């Protein structure tokens, strides 16, 4: 009996057969696939300098068919990002098209980062994000929420710690999001995750069960018609950018430049990309600025003890805290 394809372990052969039947494609989808979604995305990506390297069939949490697109800068396959869309999703429908274009423009910028999969938190933790099973799917447990699973990994090059995440989006909040697909919901989900880390609600461990992240309308201002995850000042924005450039450029990127005007970061900080650029202008010799990108300088790298101390403090804050009275059973848990 022939061995199963390496992309599909033995227990997934039935799933593979279903996918092949649904998509009417060979075992591996390619950019030449007849799937109507692929040509549309390929054309949209090409407009912003992106190439669809590959397309793979998959399933969302509810068992519904999806397509996972691997995107790279044209002629530069060193870094890639994955974009998952539901089978039959029309990315050219009305206002969704403009938001898809904006998502792809941002993806092209992030792919110029040495670690496009990484973000930093306000507390100073570098975090790699991946494995999200898009799109948001209606929960099967009787809850009225939509959920998506993913993983956050501490990306400091030292610790091997991660957090498996189950993000739940309330029905009310879901009504604000244009679509449950990755390009329209990813920013909110990832920023809610960062906010959860900031609040000490997510623990980084070697293994473990899913940890919940709640995404509700408390993160949305109906009055301002905008999302609010945390307030920031010019000083805190500068400190955030110093941390981002130190970790993502200096430590993880061999001092290659990183994008410092990312709208996802701006949303996280309740600011604008222009606010971030303004904050960066105060970095002086700590940054080597080139437009909206910045690279770590020797002066910034010399501050390693400061950033490592911030990392340690932020990491310790995510760990459960027990007082001596709790250990002796004298306090109510």
C-alpha positions as CSV (number, residue, x, y, z in Angstrom):
1,X,0.0,0.0,0.0
2,X,1.4,3.4,-1.0
3,X,2.4,5.8,1.7
4,X,0.1,8.8,2.1
5,X,1.2,12.2,0.9
6,X,3.5,14.0,3.5
7,X,1.0,16.9,3.6
8,X,-1.7,14.6,4.8
9,X,-0.9,12.1,7.6
10,X,-2.6,8.7,7.6
11,X,-5.5,9.8,9.7
12,X,-6.2,12.7,7.3
13,X,-6.6,10.6,4.1
14,X,-10.3,10.9,4.3
15,X,-10.1,14.6,4.6
16,X,-7.8,14.8,1.6
17,X,-10.2,12.8,-0.5
18,X,-13.0,15.2,0.4
19,X,-10.9,18.3,-0.4
20,X,-9.9,16.9,-3.8
21,X,-13.5,16.1,-4.6
22,X,-14.6,19.6,-3.5
23,X,-12.0,21.5,-5.4
24,X,-11.8,19.1,-8.4
25,X,-8.0,19.6,-8.4
26,X,-4.9,17.5,-8.1
27,X,-3.5,16.6,-4.6
28,X,-1.6,19.9,-4.5
29,X,-3.2,23.1,-5.7
30,X,-0.9,25.5,-7.7
31,X,-1.2,29.0,-8.9
32,X,-2.4,27.5,-12.2
33,X,-5.4,26.0,-10.4
34,X,-8.9,26.4,-12.0
35,X,-10.3,27.4,-8.6
36,X,-12.0,30.7,-9.3
37,X,-10.7,32.2,-6.1
38,X,-7.0,31.7,-7.0
39,X,-6.9,33.9,-10.2
40,X,-8.8,36.7,-8.4
41,X,-6.3,36.8,-5.5
42,X,-3.3,36.3,-7.8
43,X,-4.4,39.4,-9.8
44,X,-5.0,41.5,-6.7
45,X,-1.6,40.4,-5.2
46,X,0.3,41.2,-8.4
47,X,-1.0,44.8,-8.3
48,X,1.0,45.4,-5.1
49,X,4.1,43.4,-6.0
50,X,3.2,40.1,-4.5
51,X,3.3,36.6,-5.9
52,X,1.1,33.7,-5.0
53,X,3.8,31.0,-4.5
54,X,1.3,28.2,-3.8
55,X,-2.2,27.4,-2.9
56,X,-3.1,24.5,-0.6
57,X,-6.6,23.1,0.3
58,X,-7.5,23.0,3.9
59,X,-10.5,23.0,6.3
60,X,-11.6,25.5,8.9
61,X,-12.6,24.6,12.5
62,X,-16.1,23.7,11.3
63,X,-14.8,21.4,8.6
64,X,-15.6,23.8,5.8
65,X,-13.2,23.9,2.8
66,X,-10.7,26.8,2.6
67,X,-7.7,27.7,0.4
68,X,-4.4,28.6,2.0
69,X,-2.4,31.0,-0.2
70,X,1.3,31.4,0.4
71,X,2.3,35.0,-0.5
72,X,5.8,36.4,-1.2
73,X,7.3,39.5,-2.7
74,X,7.8,39.2,-6.4
75,X,11.1,37.5,-7.0
76,X,11.8,37.2,-3.3
77,X,10.6,33.9,-1.8
78,X,12.8,34.1,1.3
79,X,9.9,35.3,3.4
80,X,6.3,34.3,3.0
81,X,2.9,35.0,4.7
82,X,-0.1,32.7,4.6
83,X,-3.6,34.0,3.7
84,X,-6.6,31.7,4.2
85,X,-9.9,32.3,2.5
86,X,-13.1,30.3,2.4
87,X,-14.0,28.4,-0.8
88,X,-16.4,30.5,-2.8
89,X,-15.5,33.8,-1.1
90,X,-15.8,36.7,-3.5
91,X,-13.0,39.1,-2.7
92,X,-14.2,41.5,-5.4
93,X,-17.6,42.1,-3.7
94,X,-18.3,45.8,-3.1
95,X,-16.3,47.5,-0.3
96,X,-14.6,44.2,0.6
97,X,-12.4,44.7,-2.5
98,X,-10.9,48.0,-1.2
99,X,-10.1,46.4,2.2
100,X,-8.6,43.4,0.5
101,X,-6.3,45.7,-1.4
102,X,-5.3,47.5,1.8
103,X,-4.6,44.2,3.4
104,X,-2.3,43.1,0.6
105,X,-0.5,46.5,0.6
106,X,0.3,46.0,4.3
107,X,1.3,42.4,3.7
108,X,3.8,43.5,1.0
109,X,5.3,45.9,3.5
110,X,5.5,43.3,6.3
111,X,7.2,40.9,3.9
112,X,10.1,43.3,3.8
113,X,10.6,42.7,7.5
114,X,13.2,40.1,8.4
115,X,10.5,38.4,10.5
116,X,7.1,39.2,8.9
117,X,5.4,36.8,11.3
118,X,6.5,38.7,14.4
119,X,5.1,41.5,16.5
120,X,6.0,43.0,19.8
121,X,3.8,43.9,22.8
122,X,3.8,47.1,24.8
123,X,5.5,45.2,27.6
124,X,8.4,44.4,25.4
125,X,7.7,40.7,24.4
126,X,8.6,39.7,20.8
127,X,6.0,37.2,19.7
128,X,5.7,35.1,16.5
129,X,2.1,34.4,15.4
130,X,1.0,31.5,13.3
131,X,-1.2,28.5,12.8
132,X,-4.5,30.4,12.8
133,X,-7.3,28.4,11.3
134,X,-9.2,31.1,9.5
135,X,-12.0,32.2,9.0
136,X,-13.8,32.9,12.3
137,X,-16.2,30.1,12.7
138,X,-19.5,29.9,14.7
139,X,-18.8,28.0,17.9
140,X,-20.4,24.5,18.2
141,X,-20.6,24.6,22.0
142,X,-23.9,26.5,22.2
143,X,-22.0,29.8,22.6
144,X,-23.1,32.7,20.5
145,X,-19.5,33.6,19.7
146,X,-17.3,33.1,16.6
147,X,-13.9,31.4,17.3
148,X,-10.5,31.0,15.7
149,X,-7.5,29.0,17.0
150,X,-3.9,29.9,16.6
151,X,-0.5,30.0,18.4
152,X,1.8,32.7,19.8
153,X,5.4,31.8,20.4
154,X,7.9,33.9,22.4
155,X,10.4,34.9,19.7
156,X,13.4,36.1,21.7
157,X,15.8,33.5,20.4
158,X,16.2,32.0,23.9
159,X,13.0,30.7,25.4
160,X,11.0,27.9,23.9
161,X,7.7,29.0,25.2
162,X,4.3,29.3,23.4
163,X,0.6,29.8,24.0
164,X,-2.1,28.0,22.2
165,X,-4.9,30.5,21.6
166,X,-8.7,30.3,21.2
167,X,-10.1,33.7,20.3
168,X,-13.8,34.2,20.8
169,X,-15.5,37.1,19.0
170,X,-18.9,38.1,20.4
171,X,-21.9,38.2,18.1
172,X,-22.1,42.0,18.7
173,X,-18.5,42.6,17.8
174,X,-18.9,40.3,14.8
175,X,-21.5,42.6,13.5
176,X,-18.9,45.4,13.3
177,X,-16.4,43.3,11.3
178,X,-16.9,43.4,7.5
179,X,-16.4,39.7,7.1
180,X,-15.2,36.7,9.1
181,X,-12.3,36.1,6.7
182,X,-8.7,36.6,7.6
183,X,-8.0,40.0,5.8
184,X,-10.9,41.6,7.6
185,X,-10.7,40.2,11.1
186,X,-6.9,39.4,11.6
187,X,-5.9,42.8,12.9
188,X,-8.6,42.8,15.6
189,X,-7.8,39.2,16.7
190,X,-4.1,39.7,16.9
191,X,-4.4,43.0,18.7
192,X,-6.8,41.5,21.2
193,X,-4.2,38.8,21.7
194,X,-1.5,41.4,22.4
195,X,-3.8,43.1,24.8
196,X,-4.4,39.8,26.6
197,X,-0.7,39.4,27.0
198,X,-0.3,43.0,28.3
199,X,-3.0,42.2,30.9
200,X,-1.2,39.0,32.0
201,X,-4.1,36.9,30.8
202,X,-2.0,34.7,28.4
203,X,0.8,32.5,29.8
204,X,3.7,31.3,27.7
205,X,4.5,27.7,28.5
206,X,6.3,24.7,26.9
207,X,3.0,23.0,26.2
208,X,-0.6,23.2,27.3
209,X,-4.3,23.6,26.5
210,X,-6.0,26.4,24.6
211,X,-6.1,29.7,26.4
212,X,-9.0,32.0,25.8
213,X,-8.9,35.5,24.3
214,X,-12.2,37.5,24.4
215,X,-12.9,40.0,21.6
216,X,-15.9,42.1,22.6
217,X,-17.3,45.5,21.9
218,X,-15.3,46.9,24.9
219,X,-12.6,47.3,22.3
220,X,-14.8,49.4,20.1
221,X,-15.9,53.0,20.5
222,X,-19.3,53.5,19.0
223,X,-19.0,57.2,19.5
224,X,-15.7,57.4,17.7
225,X,-16.5,54.5,15.3
226,X,-13.0,53.1,15.9
227,X,-11.3,50.2,17.7
228,X,-9.5,51.0,21.0
229,X,-7.2,48.5,22.5
230,X,-4.9,50.7,24.6
231,X,-4.1,54.4,24.9
232,X,-0.7,55.6,24.1
233,X,1.4,58.8,24.3
234,X,4.3,60.0,22.1
235,X,6.7,58.6,24.7
236,X,5.0,55.2,25.0
237,X,4.9,55.0,21.1
238,X,8.6,55.7,21.0
239,X,9.3,53.0,23.6
240,X,7.2,50.6,21.7
241,X,9.1,51.3,18.4
242,X,12.5,51.0,20.2
243,X,11.4,47.6,21.5
244,X,10.2,46.6,18.0
245,X,13.3,47.7,16.2
246,X,15.6,46.2,18.9
247,X,14.0,42.7,18.7
248,X,12.8,42.4,15.1
249,X,15.6,44.2,13.5
250,X,18.5,43.9,15.9
251,X,18.1,40.5,17.5
252,X,16.1,38.6,15.0
253,X,16.9,40.4,11.8
254,X,20.7,41.1,11.8
255,X,19.9,44.8,11.8
256,X,17.8,44.7,8.7
257,X,15.1,47.4,8.6
258,X,11.6,46.8,9.8
259,X,8.3,48.6,9.0
260,X,7.5,51.1,11.7
261,X,4.3,52.6,10.3
262,X,2.3,49.4,10.4
263,X,-1.5,50.2,10.7
264,X,-1.9,47.1,12.8
265,X,0.5,48.5,15.4
266,X,-1.3,51.9,15.1
267,X,-4.6,50.3,15.8
268,X,-3.1,48.5,18.8
269,X,-1.8,51.8,20.2
270,X,-4.9,53.8,19.4
271,X,-2.8,55.9,17.1
272,X,-2.2,56.5,13.4
273,X,0.8,55.4,11.2
274,X,1.7,59.1,11.1
275,X,1.8,59.2,14.9
276,X,4.3,56.3,14.8
277,X,6.5,58.0,12.3
278,X,6.4,61.1,14.4
279,X,7.5,59.1,17.4
280,X,10.3,57.5,15.5
281,X,11.8,60.9,14.6
282,X,12.7,61.3,18.3
283,X,14.8,58.1,18.3
284,X,18.0,60.0,17.2
285,X,21.0,57.7,16.7
286,X,19.1,54.6,18.0
287,X,17.5,54.1,14.6
288,X,18.7,54.2,11.1
289,X,15.6,55.6,9.4
290,X,14.7,55.1,5.7
291,X,11.3,56.4,5.0
292,X,8.8,54.3,7.0
293,X,11.4,51.6,7.8
294,X,14.0,51.6,10.6
295,X,17.1,49.5,11.3
296,X,18.7,48.9,14.7
297,X,22.0,50.8,15.2
298,X,24.9,49.8,17.5
299,X,23.7,52.4,20.0
300,X,20.3,50.6,20.2
301,X,21.9,47.2,20.5
302,X,24.1,48.5,23.4
303,X,20.9,48.8,25.4
304,X,20.3,45.1,25.4
305,X,20.1,44.8,29.2
306,X,17.2,47.3,29.2
307,X,15.2,45.3,26.7
308,X,16.0,42.0,28.2
309,X,14.9,43.3,31.6
310,X,11.6,44.5,30.1
311,X,11.1,41.1,28.5
312,X,11.8,39.3,31.7
313,X,9.3,41.5,33.6
314,X,6.6,41.2,31.0
315,X,7.1,37.4,30.8
316,X,6.9,37.1,34.6
317,X,3.7,39.2,34.6
318,X,2.1,36.6,32.4
319,X,2.7,33.8,35.0
320,X,0.1,33.0,37.7
321,X,1.0,34.8,40.9
322,X,0.5,33.1,44.2
323,X,1.0,34.7,47.6
324,X,2.3,32.8,50.7
325,X,-1.3,32.9,52.1
326,X,-2.6,31.2,49.0
327,X,0.1,28.5,49.2
328,X,-0.9,27.8,52.8
329,X,-4.6,27.7,52.0
330,X,-5.5,30.9,54.0
331,X,-6.8,32.9,51.0
332,X,-9.9,32.5,48.9
333,X,-9.0,31.5,45.4
